Amino acid sequence: MAIEEFRVSVKIRASQVRVWSQLIDWKSQSNWMALTKVRSSVDKGGTSGIGTDIKAFTGIGKVGILDEMRIVTWEPPHFCAVDHYGRWIKGIGEFRLVKISDDMTRFDWYEKIQAPKLLLALIKPGILIAVLYSLRKFARSVTTS
């Protein structure tokens, strides 16, 4: 097993509350997270918070990786941390929203992932590019909706 840390930040022209409300719509992450389908325990009703389970399948067709997460820290509207507990990917993930002004928010995405060395070697080159692309797509969707 190996450990890698990933960090990406984007500025979004929207209030922190607006960004938060769209960010925690877990199912809608499938619309902006590259090659990923997301479902959560909230999909059938209820609200997000500590204990919410999130499953994100990243891949094409049936070839890919299932990332299983559970929310462990919940501080709306600025911070959420998840525990990655799946078979192949373990570690922590964080979403942090920093208010820059009333209509500008910085979204800091952080992951500390433990996975088999070969898997990390395969995904590392594209992960930061894919996440940066995805977060920019999310930023555009928040400012246009």
N, C-alpha and C positions, 0 to 999 in steps of 0.2 A: 504494500500500500504506500502511496505517496500523498503529500499534501501540497495544494496550490492555493494561493490567494488571488482573487480577482477583484478589481475596483473599476467602476465606471461612474461618471457623473454627467448629468445634462441639466441645462437651465431650461425652465418651462415658463412661458409667459401666461401664468394663471396663478390664482391664489393657492396657498397651501391646502386649504380645506377642499377646494375643487380638485386639485391633483390627488389628494388622499382618497376622496370618494370614488374617483375613477380607478385608482391604483388597486383598491381592495375589492373591486368587482372582478373576482378571480376568473370567472368564466370568460370575461371579455379579454383577458390576457391572451387568449387564443387568437384574437384579432391583430395583436401587435407584436407578440413574441415570436420570433422567427422559427418556423417549422415546429411549433409547439401547440399542443392541445392541452388545455387546463380544465380540471374539474375539482370541485371541493365539496366538503360536507355542508356547505352553505347553499349549494345549488338547489336543494329541495326545500328551501325556506330556512329561516333563522338568520343570525347575524354572525359576522366574523369576530374572533377574539381568541384568547388563549385556548388552545385545544383544537382549533379548527384544523382539519386535515385537508391538504392540498396535494393533488397528484398531477404532475406535468409530464406528458410524453413528448419527447423531442425526437423527431426522425421523419422518415418518408415511408408511407404505407405502414407496414408492421415492423419495419427495421428501424430500431432506435433504442433509446434509453428512457425508462420510467424513473422519474425523480419523485420520491415520496417525502412529503414535508409535513410538519405540524407546527402551528404558531406557538411560540414559547414566551414571547414578549409582545405586549400590545399597548402602545401609547399613542392613541389617535390625537391629533392628525399629523404626527411627525415620525413615528418609529414603529417598525414591526420586525421581529426576528423570528426565523424559523429554524427548526432542527431538521436536517436532512437525515432520514433514518432508513432509507431504502437499501436494497441488497447490494447495489453497486456504488451508490453515491451516499456518502455520509459527511456530516459537517454542519456548518451554520451558514445562514444567509440573512442579510439585513437590507431593509429598505429604510432610508432616512430622508425625510423632507426638511429642508432648511428654508425658512422664510427669508427672502432677500428684500422684498418690499411687498406691498399689498397685492401686486399683480405679477410677482416674479418669485419662483420657487426653484431651488436646486434639489434635484433628485440624485442621491448618492446610493449606488447599488454596490453591495459587497458580498462576496462569497469566500468562505474558507472550506475547501472541499477535500475530502479524503476519499481516494478511489484507487483501484489498481493502476500501477504505473503505466501499463500499456493503454488503458482507457484514457488516462490523463494526457498521455503523449498524443493520442488520436484527436482529442477534443480541444486541447489547449490552443493550438494555432488559430482555430476559428471561433473560439468562445468569446473572446473580447470583441472581435469584429461583429459577430452576431448580436451580442448584447448591446453594443453601442448602436448598431443599426436599429435594434428593437426599441431601445429607450428613446431614440430620436423619433421613431414612428409613433411611439406613445405620446411624446411631447407634442407632435403635430396634431394627434387626435384630440388631445385635451384642449388645445387652443382653438380648434375649429368646431368643437361640439357645443 
